[in-house]
Amino acid sequence: MDRSIASCALLVVSPLFIVITVVLFFNNKGSAFFVQKRPGKDGAIFHIIKFKTMNDKVCENGILLSDYERLTFIGKAIRKTSLDELPQLINVLKGEMSLIGPRPLLPEYLHLYNEEQKRRHDVKPGITGWAQVNGRNALSWEEKFRFDVEYVDKISPGLDAQIVWITLSKVVRRHGVNVNNYMTMDAFKGNAA
């Protein structure tokens, strides 16, 4: 079902997909996509694809500038409408992701999870999920993981339909897209003792 819906969605949004790709290609001077390793089901590593909304500017020491400093004007607009997530439909077609599931995080977090948090990898990661519709980046890491595991425990077509409906509603209203001027969350540093 994921692949069928992703195929149809890509066909429907293909004109928009092409326009964004061309605009970002010129805006980013050659790179429209951001590709990064992420852990999927059972922690298997795959390459997530997103539209590239930040440039690669570095400080005099060669270290990347903050997200806020690298987020482009066009990138900000694309993030605000969540269009940066569209290329993940390709990950769904490849079977690496689902439409609904816990968001795939960074591989370096894998060893930091406690046993309960590791359960988020019992299902495929999703483009949207239970944590996203319940607060997204406004949630603490602990709350986010609690929603992820709750989804794993309660997974059903009805819950997926509810998540899709809430996601579409939030995207249309541009509600809860991100905190701190569309910057990413602070890194997960593990659980307190």
C-alpha positions as CSV (number, residue, x, y, z in Angstrom):
1,M,0.0,0.0,0.0
2,D,2.9,2.4,0.9
3,R,4.4,1.9,-2.6
4,S,1.1,2.3,-4.4
5,I,0.3,5.6,-2.6
6,A,3.9,6.9,-3.0
7,S,3.8,6.1,-6.7
8,C,0.5,8.0,-7.1
9,A,1.7,10.9,-5.0
10,L,4.9,11.2,-7.0
11,L,2.9,11.3,-10.2
12,V,0.6,14.0,-8.8
13,V,3.3,16.2,-7.4
14,S,5.9,15.6,-10.2
15,P,5.4,19.1,-11.8
16,L,6.0,20.7,-8.4
17,F,8.9,18.2,-7.7
18,I,10.6,19.3,-10.9
19,V,10.1,23.0,-10.3
20,I,11.6,22.7,-6.7
21,T,14.5,20.6,-8.0
22,V,15.4,23.2,-10.7
23,V,15.0,26.2,-8.3
24,L,17.2,24.5,-5.7
25,F,19.7,23.4,-8.3
26,F,20.4,27.1,-9.1
27,N,19.9,28.4,-5.6
28,N,22.4,25.9,-4.2
29,K,24.7,26.1,-7.1
30,G,24.4,22.5,-8.2
31,S,22.8,20.5,-5.4
32,A,19.0,20.2,-5.1
33,F,19.1,17.2,-2.7
34,F,20.3,16.4,0.7
35,V,21.3,12.7,1.2
36,Q,22.2,11.4,4.6
37,K,22.6,8.0,6.3
38,R,19.7,7.1,8.7
39,P,18.8,3.9,10.5
40,G,15.6,2.2,9.3
41,K,13.8,-0.9,10.5
42,D,15.9,-3.0,12.8
43,G,18.6,-0.3,12.7
44,A,19.5,-1.1,9.0
45,I,21.2,2.0,7.5
46,F,19.8,3.6,4.4
47,H,20.2,7.0,2.6
48,I,17.3,9.4,3.2
49,I,16.6,11.9,0.5
50,K,15.3,15.4,1.1
51,F,15.3,18.7,-0.7
52,K,18.4,20.7,0.3
53,T,17.3,23.8,2.2
54,M,20.6,24.9,3.7
55,N,23.8,25.9,2.0
56,D,27.3,24.6,2.9
57,K,28.8,27.8,4.3
58,V,31.6,27.3,6.9
59,C,33.3,29.7,9.3
60,E,37.0,30.6,9.0
61,N,37.9,27.3,10.8
62,G,36.1,25.2,8.2
63,I,33.3,24.3,10.5
64,L,29.7,24.5,9.2
65,L,27.8,27.5,10.3
66,S,24.7,27.1,12.4
67,D,21.5,25.9,10.8
68,Y,20.0,29.4,11.2
69,E,22.9,30.9,9.3
70,R,22.8,28.3,6.5
71,L,19.1,28.2,5.9
72,T,18.4,29.9,2.6
73,F,15.4,32.1,1.9
74,I,14.0,29.6,-0.5
75,G,14.9,26.8,1.8
76,K,12.9,28.4,4.6
77,A,9.8,28.6,2.4
78,I,10.2,25.0,1.4
79,R,10.6,23.9,5.0
80,K,7.6,26.0,6.1
81,T,5.4,24.1,3.7
82,S,7.1,20.7,4.5
83,L,7.9,20.3,0.8
84,D,11.5,19.4,1.8
85,E,10.1,15.9,2.7
86,L,8.7,15.1,-0.8
87,P,11.8,13.2,-2.0
88,Q,11.3,10.7,0.8
89,L,8.5,9.3,-1.4
90,I,11.5,7.7,-3.3
91,N,12.6,6.1,-0.1
92,V,9.1,4.7,0.3
93,L,9.2,3.3,-3.3
94,K,12.5,1.6,-2.5
95,G,11.0,0.0,0.6
96,E,13.3,1.8,3.0
97,M,10.6,3.9,4.6
98,S,6.9,3.9,5.2
99,L,4.5,6.8,4.8
100,I,3.7,6.6,8.5
101,G,6.2,5.6,11.3
102,P,8.8,7.0,13.6
103,R,10.9,9.6,11.9
104,P,14.4,8.3,11.1
105,L,17.0,9.9,13.3
106,L,20.8,9.9,13.1
107,P,22.9,6.7,13.2
108,E,25.0,8.1,16.0
109,Y,22.0,8.0,18.3
110,L,21.6,4.2,18.0
111,H,23.9,3.4,20.9
112,L,22.3,6.0,23.1
113,Y,18.8,4.5,23.2
114,N,17.5,2.6,26.2
115,E,15.8,-0.7,25.5
116,E,12.3,0.9,25.3
117,Q,13.5,3.6,22.9
118,K,15.1,1.0,20.6
119,R,11.7,-0.4,19.9
120,R,11.1,2.6,17.6
121,H,13.1,0.5,15.1
122,D,10.7,-2.4,15.2
123,V,8.8,-0.8,12.3
124,K,9.9,1.1,9.2
125,P,10.5,4.8,9.7
126,G,8.0,7.2,8.2
127,I,7.7,10.5,6.4
128,T,5.3,11.5,9.2
129,G,4.4,9.9,12.5
130,W,2.6,9.9,15.8
131,A,5.3,12.2,17.4
132,Q,5.1,14.6,14.5
133,V,1.4,15.2,14.8
134,N,1.7,15.5,18.6
135,G,4.3,18.3,18.7
136,R,7.1,17.5,16.3
137,N,10.3,19.5,17.4
138,A,8.4,21.2,20.3
139,L,8.6,17.8,22.1
140,S,11.4,16.8,24.3
141,W,13.4,13.7,23.2
142,E,11.7,11.7,25.9
143,E,8.2,12.7,24.8
144,K,9.1,12.0,21.1
145,F,10.4,8.5,21.9
146,R,7.3,7.8,24.0
147,F,5.0,8.7,21.1
148,D,7.2,6.6,18.7
149,V,6.9,3.5,20.9
150,E,3.2,4.1,21.5
151,Y,2.8,4.1,17.7
152,V,4.7,0.7,17.5
153,D,2.4,-0.7,20.1
154,K,-0.9,0.6,18.6
155,I,-0.1,0.5,14.9
156,S,-3.3,0.1,12.8
157,P,-4.9,1.4,9.6
158,G,-7.1,3.6,11.7
159,L,-4.2,5.2,13.5
160,D,-2.4,5.7,10.2
161,A,-5.4,7.4,8.7
162,Q,-5.7,9.6,11.8
163,I,-2.0,10.6,11.4
164,V,-2.4,11.3,7.7
165,W,-5.4,13.5,8.4
166,I,-3.7,15.5,11.2
167,T,-0.5,15.8,9.1
168,L,-2.4,17.3,6.1
169,S,-4.2,19.6,8.4
170,K,-1.0,20.9,10.0
171,V,0.8,21.3,6.7
172,V,-2.1,23.3,5.2
173,R,-2.2,25.5,8.3
174,R,1.6,25.5,8.6
175,H,1.2,24.6,12.2
176,G,4.0,23.1,14.3
177,V,6.4,22.9,11.4
178,N,9.5,23.6,13.5
179,V,10.7,25.7,16.5
180,N,13.4,28.3,16.7
181,N,12.8,29.8,13.3
182,Y,12.8,26.5,11.5
183,M,16.0,25.2,12.9
184,T,16.5,21.6,13.9
185,M,16.3,20.2,17.4
186,D,19.3,20.0,19.7
187,A,21.2,16.7,19.3
188,F,20.1,13.7,21.4
189,K,22.8,13.1,24.0
190,G,21.4,10.0,25.7
191,N,19.2,9.4,28.7
192,A,19.8,10.9,32.2
193,A,21.1,8.4,34.7
